Amino acid sequence: MQEKLYLLNLLNNEGDIQNVRYRVPNINQCKECHQSGKTIKPIGPKARNLDKDVAYEDGVMNQLKKWHKQGWIKGYAI
């Protein structure tokens, strides 16, 4: 199976266009995160991928802390 590569133009937070090459993972790479037992299942976002600072209108804040503050998530240790 040939690797799939997409050339994307994304708009960043500063309004600048960024050219990104996105390589579609192969089935073995997908299994690393999506395998549960012997089946591959969709997954939602993981905290480790969301645990970062984001520029909001009221200033920069860790995304998970902001969500916790807004009551969107519970149990996040501040």
C-alpha positions in Angstrom: 0.0 0.0 0.0 1.4 3.4 -1.0 1.8 6.1 1.6 -0.8 8.9 1.4 0.6 12.4 1.7 -1.5 15.6 1.8 -0.2 19.1 1.4 -2.2 21.4 3.6 -2.4 25.1 4.0 -3.4 25.9 7.6 -4.1 29.3 9.2 -2.3 29.8 12.5 -3.4 31.9 15.5 -1.5 34.9 14.1 -3.4 34.7 10.8 -0.5 33.4 8.8 -0.8 30.5 6.4 1.5 27.5 7.2 2.2 24.9 4.7 2.1 21.4 6.3 2.7 18.0 4.9 0.4 15.4 6.5 1.3 11.8 6.1 -1.6 9.4 6.8 -0.5 6.7 9.2 -0.5 3.1 8.1 -2.5 0.5 9.9 0.3 -0.5 12.3 0.8 3.1 13.4 -3.0 3.5 13.9 -3.0 0.4 16.2 -0.5 2.0 18.6 -3.3 4.2 19.9 -6.6 2.9 18.6 -6.3 -0.8 19.3 -8.5 -2.2 22.2 -8.2 -5.9 22.5 -8.2 -7.2 19.0 -10.2 -4.4 17.4 -9.3 -0.9 16.2 -11.7 1.7 17.6 -12.0 5.5 17.2 -10.7 7.5 20.2 -11.4 10.9 21.4 -8.8 13.5 22.4 -6.3 12.6 25.0 -5.3 14.9 27.9 -1.7 14.8 26.9 -2.5 16.3 23.5 -4.7 19.1 25.1 -2.3 20.0 27.9 -0.9 23.1 26.4 -1.1 26.9 26.5 -3.6 28.5 24.2 -4.1 32.3 23.5 -7.6 33.2 24.5 -9.2 36.7 24.3 -8.6 37.2 28.0 -4.9 36.0 27.8 -2.8 32.8 27.5 -3.9 29.9 29.7 -3.4 26.1 29.8 -6.3 24.7 27.8 -7.2 22.0 30.4 -7.1 24.6 33.2 -9.4 26.9 31.2 -11.9 24.0 30.5 -11.8 23.1 34.2 -12.4 26.7 35.2 -15.4 26.9 32.8 -16.8 23.7 34.2 -16.4 21.7 31.0 -14.2 19.1 32.6 -14.0 17.8 36.2 -11.2 16.2 38.2 -8.4 18.2 36.6 -5.7 18.8 39.2 -4.7 22.5 39.1 
